[in-house]
Amino acid sequence: MHSDYDREKLRQLYDKYKNRMYITACKVLRDPQRAEDAVHDAFIAVSKHLDKIKDVDSVSTAAYMIKAARSRALNIVRMGLPEKETPLDEAVAERDESLLDEICRRESYKEIVSAILRLEDRYRDVLTFYYLNDLSVSEIAALTSTRENTVKQQLFRGRQKLINLIKKEEDTYEKREYHA
């Protein structure tokens, strides 16, 4: 049973972060109703760990809340529920023209998200914040308590790893098709 203090803290978290969490979940799921479910599940999970949240307004709390929503949304994707196929070029910002953009035009949104999920945490997190949550480098740096140059470097390396992973999967698929 939660105390009155915990209820008030949860209400403050809800009021402050519900919209950002919903936007985050929508960008992953591309479905408003399932995004609402993800946010609801995230708040249930957060309510079990209220003691870990010291300051409702801190950057680390914002990151925690966004990560909770994203995590619940990704769980829904992993469960294999029907998902709207969306080309990644809708999710990838125009500002980053690269080989990744070319690959993304050919791949489905779900496949790209799946590939991002297989990357190491540091690359997965910055790519998710940047491409799926539309956060700027400076916003990611603030959320993750790292320098902007570090975020830029992680984005660059993460893109390279993502490109290599997708190319490797395409090559494996083509070999299977050729030998079939």
C-alpha positions as CSV (number, residue, x, y, z in Angstrom):
1,M,0.0,0.0,0.0
2,H,1.4,3.4,-0.9
3,S,1.5,6.3,1.5
4,D,-0.1,9.6,0.8
5,Y,3.5,10.9,0.0
6,D,3.9,8.1,-2.6
7,R,0.5,8.8,-4.2
8,E,1.4,12.5,-4.5
9,K,4.8,11.7,-6.0
10,L,3.2,9.3,-8.5
11,R,0.6,12.0,-9.4
12,Q,3.4,14.6,-9.9
13,L,5.3,12.1,-12.1
14,Y,2.1,11.4,-14.1
15,D,1.3,15.1,-14.6
16,K,4.9,15.9,-15.6
17,Y,5.8,13.0,-17.8
18,K,2.7,11.3,-19.2
19,N,2.8,13.3,-22.5
20,R,6.5,12.7,-23.1
21,M,6.1,9.0,-22.3
22,Y,3.1,8.7,-24.6
23,I,5.0,10.3,-27.5
24,T,7.9,8.0,-26.8
25,A,5.7,4.9,-26.9
26,C,3.9,6.2,-30.0
27,K,7.1,6.5,-31.9
28,V,8.0,2.9,-31.1
29,L,4.6,1.4,-31.6
30,R,3.0,3.7,-34.2
31,D,-0.4,2.9,-32.6
32,P,-2.0,5.3,-30.1
33,Q,-4.0,2.7,-28.2
34,R,-1.0,0.4,-27.7
35,A,1.1,3.4,-26.7
36,E,-1.5,4.2,-24.0
37,D,-1.2,0.6,-22.8
38,A,2.6,0.9,-22.7
39,V,2.4,4.2,-20.7
40,H,0.0,2.6,-18.3
41,D,2.3,-0.4,-17.8
42,A,5.2,1.9,-17.3
43,F,3.5,3.8,-14.5
44,I,2.6,0.5,-12.8
45,A,6.3,-0.5,-12.9
46,V,7.4,3.0,-11.7
47,S,5.0,2.8,-8.8
48,K,6.8,-0.2,-7.5
49,H,10.1,1.7,-7.4
50,L,9.0,5.1,-6.2
51,D,11.6,5.0,-3.4
52,K,14.3,5.2,-6.1
53,I,13.0,8.6,-7.3
54,K,14.3,11.4,-5.2
55,D,13.5,14.4,-7.3
56,V,10.5,14.4,-9.7
57,D,12.0,17.3,-11.7
58,S,15.5,15.9,-12.2
59,V,17.0,15.0,-15.6
60,S,17.7,11.5,-14.3
61,T,14.0,11.1,-13.4
62,A,13.0,12.3,-16.9
63,A,15.4,9.8,-18.4
64,Y,14.0,7.0,-16.2
65,M,10.4,7.8,-17.1
66,I,11.1,7.9,-20.8
67,K,13.1,4.7,-20.6
68,A,10.3,3.0,-18.7
69,A,7.8,3.9,-21.5
70,R,10.2,2.9,-24.2
71,S,10.9,-0.4,-22.5
72,R,7.2,-1.2,-22.1
73,A,6.6,-0.3,-25.8
74,L,9.5,-2.4,-26.9
75,N,8.1,-5.3,-24.8
76,I,4.9,-5.0,-26.8
77,V,6.9,-5.1,-30.1
78,R,8.8,-8.2,-28.8
79,M,5.6,-10.0,-27.9
80,G,4.9,-10.0,-31.7
81,L,1.6,-8.2,-31.6
82,P,0.5,-7.0,-35.1
83,E,2.3,-3.9,-35.9
84,K,1.8,-1.2,-38.5
85,E,4.6,-1.4,-40.9
86,T,6.2,2.0,-41.3
87,P,9.3,2.7,-43.4
88,L,12.1,3.9,-41.3
89,D,12.6,7.0,-43.4
90,E,9.6,8.4,-41.6
91,A,11.3,7.9,-38.3
92,V,14.8,8.9,-39.4
93,A,15.5,12.6,-39.3
94,E,16.2,14.3,-42.6
95,R,19.3,15.9,-41.0
96,D,21.3,12.7,-41.2
97,E,21.8,11.7,-44.9
98,S,24.0,8.6,-44.9
99,L,24.1,5.0,-45.9
100,L,21.7,4.3,-43.0
101,D,19.1,6.4,-44.7
102,E,19.4,4.3,-47.9
103,I,19.1,1.1,-45.9
104,C,16.2,2.4,-44.0
105,R,14.2,3.1,-47.2
106,R,14.4,-0.6,-48.0
107,E,13.7,-2.0,-44.5
108,S,10.6,-1.9,-42.4
109,Y,10.3,0.1,-39.2
110,K,9.9,-3.1,-37.2
111,E,13.1,-4.7,-38.6
112,I,15.1,-1.5,-37.9
113,V,13.8,-1.3,-34.3
114,S,14.6,-5.0,-33.9
115,A,18.2,-4.4,-35.2
116,I,18.6,-1.4,-32.9
117,L,17.5,-3.6,-29.9
118,R,20.4,-6.0,-30.7
119,L,23.0,-3.3,-30.3
120,E,25.0,-2.7,-27.1
121,D,23.2,-0.6,-24.6
122,R,25.2,2.6,-25.1
123,Y,24.5,2.6,-28.9
124,R,20.9,1.3,-28.6
125,D,20.0,4.1,-26.1
126,V,21.5,7.0,-28.1
127,L,20.0,5.8,-31.4
128,T,16.6,5.3,-29.8
129,F,16.7,8.7,-28.2
130,Y,17.9,10.4,-31.4
131,Y,15.8,8.6,-34.1
132,L,12.8,7.3,-32.3
133,N,12.3,10.0,-29.7
134,D,13.6,12.9,-31.8
135,L,15.8,14.2,-29.1
136,S,18.7,16.5,-30.0
137,V,22.3,15.7,-29.2
138,S,22.3,18.2,-26.3
139,E,19.1,16.7,-24.9
140,I,20.5,13.2,-25.0
141,A,23.7,14.5,-23.3
142,A,21.6,16.0,-20.5
143,L,19.5,12.8,-20.1
144,T,22.4,10.5,-20.0
145,S,24.8,12.8,-18.1
146,T,27.4,12.6,-20.8
147,R,29.2,15.2,-22.9
148,E,27.8,16.1,-26.3
149,N,30.9,15.0,-28.1
150,T,30.5,11.5,-26.5
151,V,26.9,11.4,-27.7
152,K,28.0,12.4,-31.2
153,Q,30.6,9.7,-31.2
154,Q,28.1,7.1,-29.9
155,L,25.7,8.1,-32.6
156,F,28.4,7.7,-35.3
157,R,29.6,4.3,-34.0
158,G,26.0,3.1,-33.4
159,R,25.0,4.0,-37.0
160,Q,28.0,2.1,-38.3
161,K,27.2,-1.0,-36.1
162,L,23.6,-0.8,-37.2
163,I,24.5,-0.6,-40.9
164,N,26.9,-3.5,-40.5
165,L,24.3,-5.6,-38.7
166,I,21.6,-4.9,-41.3
167,K,24.1,-5.6,-44.2
168,K,25.1,-8.9,-42.5
169,E,21.5,-9.9,-42.2
170,E,20.8,-9.0,-45.8
171,D,23.8,-11.1,-47.0
172,T,22.6,-14.1,-44.9
173,Y,19.1,-13.8,-46.3
174,E,20.3,-13.6,-49.9
175,K,22.6,-16.6,-49.4
176,R,19.7,-18.6,-48.0
177,E,17.5,-17.5,-51.0
178,Y,20.2,-18.4,-53.5
179,H,20.8,-21.9,-52.0
180,A,17.1,-22.6,-51.6
